[in-house]
Amino acid sequence: MVATPIGNLEDLTHRATRILQEVDLIACEDTRHTRKLLNHYGIKTKTVSYHEHNEREQALKLIDAIKSGTNVAVVSDAGTPGISDPGFRVVNAALEQGVEVVPVPGPTALISALVASGLPSDEFFFGGFLPARSTARRKRLAELTTLQTTLVFYEAPHRIIETLKDARAVLGEREAVVARELTKLHEEIRRGKLSELVSTFDETHEPRGEMVLLIDRHTIAGSENKSGTSVSTLVSGFEREGLDQRAALKKAAKQLGLSRAEAYRQLTVERSLEKNAS
């Protein structure tokens, strides 16, 4: 399993270069894309296609080839194979057949973004790509509200604005970072509050490039509920006393020292979690 550059071709390690030269076959997500890298280093090794649409079938063929004595390197278009890219099935199949799997480490976008983000890196949660639809995306984010770690996701440029908006609505105001085109000519790392990043990208004409979204573990001081009492619990109690939801929410927000908008956000998240739990 050989990691390849995420942009800058100079990031291919000496070991990876040697192995790609020595193996009998390179399984590529896109043979045309990988051939550009191989040509840059003068590597003539034969390549074969291995991607998400033929992964199950091709994995078995690769294992058969390995068992017959062929040494195979698996690469993705960029970064470390298996990280939001094909690779898991062939590794799993290899282990089931008693075939040795050797990791050849190198670049991966999530780690590059994390170490340059300025957000805590002692603990982090990598969630791959969030769901494309807002309802499913908000549900997934709601499941992560209690995690006390830096959150890391990959995101497509055409969804980044809506994802930032959903993250702000579900997680509250937090410090965040969007890193795009890492190691490439137009590398950019934008930092700020979630709401600020929404405004920044709203003003950008057609955001482009591969993106990593990182979100701090804590809501910004002044927007969190420090009492330990959930908004949902208070609102439900006030509703039982005869108040309608609007009045109950207003009273709960005042008691907890939250803005009405923040109280509503927390109520939405809490009730979503309660519904999922039931």
GIRAPE-V848932 format. One record per residue. RES is the residue in one small letter. OMEGA is omega as a letter, one per 40 degrees, with the letter a starting at -180 (999 if undefined). NEAR is the number of other ideal C-beta (glycine too) atoms within 8 Angstrom. D_LAST is the distance of its C-alpha to the last C-alpha in whole Angstrom. Layout:
# GIRAPE-V848932
res:omega:near:d_last
RES:OMEGA:NEAR:D_LAST
RES:OMEGA:NEAR:D_LAST
This chain:
# GIRAPE-V848932
res:omega:near:d_last
m:a:13:42
v:i:12:44
a:i:14:42
t:a:14:44
p:i:13:45
i:i:13:42
g:a:10:45
n:a:8:48
l:i:7:50
e:a:5:52
d:i:11:49
l:a:11:49
t:i:10:50
h:a:5:53
r:i:7:51
a:i:13:49
t:a:11:53
r:a:8:54
i:i:11:52
l:i:15:51
q:a:9:55
e:a:6:55
v:a:11:53
d:a:7:53
l:i:14:51
i:i:15:48
a:a:14:45
c:i:14:44
e:i:12:41
d:a:9:44
t:i:9:47
r:i:6:49
h:a:10:47
t:a:15:48
r:i:10:51
k:i:8:52
l:a:12:51
l:i:13:53
n:i:8:56
h:a:7:56
y:i:10:56
g:a:5:59
i:a:9:56
k:a:4:57
t:i:12:55
k:i:6:54
t:i:12:50
v:a:11:48
s:i:10:45
y:a:14:41
h:a:9:38
e:a:4:35
h:i:4:36
n:a:8:38
e:a:12:37
r:a:7:36
e:a:7:39
q:i:13:41
a:i:13:39
l:i:9:41
k:i:8:44
l:i:16:44
i:i:13:44
d:i:8:47
a:a:10:49
i:a:12:48
k:i:8:49
s:i:6:52
g:i:4:53
t:i:8:52
n:a:8:50
v:i:12:48
a:i:14:46
v:i:13:43
v:i:13:42
s:i:14:40
d:a:9:42
a:i:10:41
g:a:13:40
t:a:12:38
p:a:14:37
g:i:10:34
i:a:10:32
s:i:5:31
d:i:11:34
p:i:13:35
g:a:12:36
f:a:7:33
r:a:10:34
v:i:16:37
v:a:11:37
n:i:9:34
a:i:12:37
a:a:12:40
l:i:9:38
e:a:6:38
q:i:8:41
g:i:4:42
v:a:9:44
e:i:4:44
v:a:8:42
v:i:5:43
p:i:5:42
v:a:12:44
p:i:6:42
g:a:14:43
p:i:13:42
t:a:11:38
a:a:14:37
l:a:11:34
i:i:7:36
s:i:14:39
a:a:15:37
l:a:13:35
v:i:7:38
a:a:8:40
s:a:13:37
g:i:5:38
l:a:11:34
p:a:9:33
s:i:8:34
d:i:3:33
e:i:8:30
f:i:10:28
f:i:10:25
f:a:7:26
g:a:10:24
g:i:7:26
f:i:9:26
l:i:11:23
p:a:8:22
a:a:6:25
r:a:6:23
s:a:7:22
t:i:6:18
a:i:9:18
r:i:14:20
r:i:12:18
k:i:11:14
r:i:11:16
l:i:13:18
a:i:12:15
e:a:8:14
l:a:11:17
t:a:10:18
t:a:4:18
l:i:8:20
q:i:6:24
t:i:9:26
t:a:15:28
l:a:13:26
v:i:14:28
f:i:14:27
y:i:11:30
e:i:12:30
a:a:7:33
p:a:11:35
h:i:5:34
r:a:9:31
i:a:14:31
i:a:10:32
e:i:9:28
t:i:13:27
l:i:15:28
k:i:9:27
d:i:12:23
a:i:14:24
r:a:13:25
a:a:9:23
v:a:13:20
l:a:13:21
g:a:12:24
e:i:9:28
r:i:14:29
e:a:10:32
a:a:15:32
v:i:14:34
v:i:14:35
a:a:16:37
r:i:16:39
e:a:12:42
l:a:13:42
t:a:11:45
k:a:9:47
l:a:4:49
h:i:7:47
e:a:11:45
e:i:8:43
i:a:11:40
r:a:10:39
r:i:8:37
g:i:9:36
k:i:10:33
l:a:14:30
s:i:8:32
e:i:8:35
l:i:13:35
v:a:12:33
s:a:8:37
t:a:10:39
f:i:12:37
d:a:7:38
e:a:5:41
t:i:7:42
h:i:2:43
e:i:5:41
p:a:11:39
r:i:6:40
g:i:10:40
e:a:10:37
m:i:13:35
v:i:17:33
l:i:15:31
l:a:16:30
i:a:15:28
d:a:10:29
r:a:10:26
h:i:7:27
t:a:9:27
i:a:11:30
a:i:5:31
g:a:4:31
s:a:10:28
e:i:9:25
n:a:10:24
k:a:5:26
s:a:7:25
g:i:4:22
t:a:8:20
s:i:8:17
v:a:16:18
s:a:11:15
t:a:8:16
l:a:14:19
v:i:13:19
s:i:9:17
g:i:8:19
f:i:12:22
e:i:11:21
r:i:6:21
e:i:6:24
g:i:4:25
l:i:9:25
d:a:6:24
q:a:8:21
r:a:6:24
a:i:9:26
a:i:14:23
l:i:14:23
k:a:9:26
k:i:11:27
a:i:14:24
a:i:13:26
k:a:7:29
q:a:8:28
l:i:12:26
g:a:6:29
l:i:11:27
s:a:7:28
r:i:9:27
a:a:6:26
e:i:11:24
a:i:14:22
y:i:9:21
r:a:11:20
q:i:14:18
l:a:13:16
t:a:10:16
v:a:11:14
e:a:11:12
r:i:9:11
s:i:11:10
l:i:11:9
e:a:9:6
k:i:7:5
n:a:9:5
a:a:5:4
s:999:4:0
